[in-house]
Amino acid sequence: MNVRAQANARGQKMIPLLVRALGAAADDVNPGWDGHVSSDEAFVALLVAETSSTLHWAKAEPAAPSGLPLSVRCHPLADPSLFQFMFILGFGWITSLKGSAAKPVRPRLAIPDQLPAGRLVTIATVESSPPISATTMSPALATWVCSHTTKSPSIM
């Protein structure tokens, strides 16, 4: 899929990120999903994982248009009712969230064909205690704290 960049009101180029699902084996030790995020231009992205009481975030490194690997997984721990939630994009990762579930848990995915720049998009949730959601934002231009625009960058 090829998506054309659009300009926002400030004349900055808005570049939607494209997501391609590569899939993960159903019998994998760490159930979840692996994919790849790419764009027509260089970009950075923000990862956000939250529960009802905590918020965790990480910034991925600047990426070439060819993109970065994306992974959303639930790693089982020694206690069979506990798991570690892992949300990784390139070298940006959130791995400090733990949850509990009565049975082995797998992230429920809601990954769109493209991620709009500058908006948080929930891409996965985990039904656990506490419930966990994983969102990503490509500040790709509206907020990237302006790494790549058609005009001179400025901090927003």
ABEGO torsion letter per residue (X at the ends): XBBBBBBBAAGBBBBBBBBBBAEBBAABABBEBBBBBBBABBBBBBBBBBBAABBBBBBBBBBBAAEBBBBBBBBBBABAABBBBBBBBEABBBAABBBBBABBBBBBBBBBABBBBGBBBBABBBBBOBBBBBBBBBAAAAAAGGABBABBBBBX
